[in-house]
Amino acid sequence: MKKRTATLLILATVLLVPGASNAQDAPNRGGGNTPDEVDVLTGAVRAISRMHMEEFDDSLLWEAAIDGLIEALDDPYAELFTPQESEDWEEQTTGNYSGVGLQITLLNESVTVTAVFRGFPAREAGIIVGDVIVGVNDTDASEWSTSMAADSIRGPVGTDVSVMIQRAGYAEPLEFDITRAEVHVPAVDFGILDNDIGYVILDRVARGAAEEMGDALDDLTDARGLIIDLRRNPGGFLDESLMLADLFLEPGSTLASTVQRRPGRSVDDPETDSYQDRMPQRLPNLPIIVLVDGFTASGAEILAGALQDYDRAIVLGERTFGKGVVQTVMALPHGRRLRFTTGSWLTPLGRSLQRDRDSQGQPFDEDTDVDDLRRVETAGGRALIDGGGIFPDREIVEDTLRLREQDLVRITSETQFPLALRLTEFGFRIAEARRNAGEEPNVTDFEFNAFMTSLIEEGLSPDLAEDEVVRDYLRWRGLIAVAQRMDDVGAEANFRAQRDPALTEAIRLLNEAATQAELFAIVDAGDPSDGGVNPGN
């Protein structure tokens, strides 16, 4: 009973904050409309801050009150953002920030430009991949970390920043005066795989993701099949996920529906909204495969669920995360934000994708076997599981490291050997050589052997470095690093497919099928040799 009373007191206080002109104005000023509980809690905070044997700042006590509210909600997705966390959340979910449009990495102890985004100030000023940042605004930056450089280069839109660059072939640094602008980091990347298979990576459902997907589809009109990779996609904005589904479905189709509590209404009187497809269907005859895993969540599940419900795509991989809740992010005074759950959403066929979780976000143990879960039937007669998360049409478990590869990871971690950094530097160096020669991403035997020798000289165990399993693994990672530095998504995916069973299976299926119907027929028939299962039929 005490916990419930405390929760109500905190709740009464916090809900007043958005309407207040100042977060410190919580006390009743005599208007007569503030609940008595608010005065009680305010008095308690003041008494503790003034008289407790230990001194506490008022803001610390109010933070504790809000933390108590969030904990009492038992909502694993509820969170209060500090001003800095609000900025980070904004950048992560939208891809937007104020700066010049650079990606930087610490390579060979130097802050090095590893990507220059098209259409933004740094590219227009003439900065190129490979430039080393040695100064910002007349301050020596030659020994800075990447975070120090990023913090100094970023700033308000319309302001200027001077960046000093050391460039290969130039004896003296070059100075670039750049005017900062609003920068958008794309959420969509795409390329062409072997046999003209289109491959699109959607890494988050950010602002503009649907428009970016549409642009990618414009460039993939000649593809004979399409793979949409949603693995490790944490989701994002509901409206963007709906617009993404809108690209692939026929006008009039239900994209999803939500059940939400509206402000002022009782929890027993929720409002149900459904969202309809309005735009013309893109590439209607293109066979599609969607890749998912246990980290595919939220808005990414809306997209995968809609395409699966309408027989528009085959879903391969692992059962998704199961985050079928609607979250509201409310602005609070002083640059803070409050995120909490206000409803749930359903797929077009009414499947709830929410998996019940504890306050730490861990799913509860399920006492129902998959075979006993409810099914819904698609227009094409396929049975889909309604049990929380998206169940793939063919389950394919992600590959794991071999024992010697695990030894490599463990030993380099324990000895703090900078293997990941050295692979990044290797990829950067070889990519530059390939680019200058006008060649495709690749690693020669000579280049790889020289790289392995350098690792041994730096302290990597010869026993590991000379092991064939380890060498194959590092060469594979080196190929991926080169393709990444050359911005060749297709080549990178082709290299990844060597050890990516879900991607390999998607490529195999699209090589065998010319239509979506043929894809379903192949998957329904099963293939005992690949070890996959089809839990949805």
Secondary structure, DSSP 8 states (H G I E B T S, - for coil): -HHHHHHHHHHHHHTTGGGSSSTT--S--S-S-S-HHHHHHHHHHHHHHHHSSS---HHHHHHHHHHHHHHHHT-TT-EEE-HHHHHHHHHHHH-EEEE--EEEEEETTEEEEEEE-TTSHHHHHT--TT-EEEEETTEE-TT--HHHHHHHH--STT-EEEEEEE-TT-SS-EEEEEE-EEEE--SEEEEEEGGGEEEEEE--B-TTHHHHHHHHHHHTTT-SEEEEE-TT---B-HHHHHHHHHHHS-TT-EEEEEEE--TTS-TTS-EEEEEE--S--SSTTS-EEEEE-TT--THHHHHHHHHHHTT--EEEES------EEEEEEEETTTEEEEEEEEEEE-TT--B----B-TTS-B----S-GGGSEEEE-TTS-EEEESSS---SEE-------HHHHHHHHHHHHTT--HHHHHHHHHHHHHHHHHHHT--S---HHHHHHHHHHHHHHT--HHHHT-HHHHHHHHHHHHHHHHHHTT-HHHHHHHHGGG-HHHHHHHHHHHH-SSHHHHHHHHHH--GGG--B-TT-
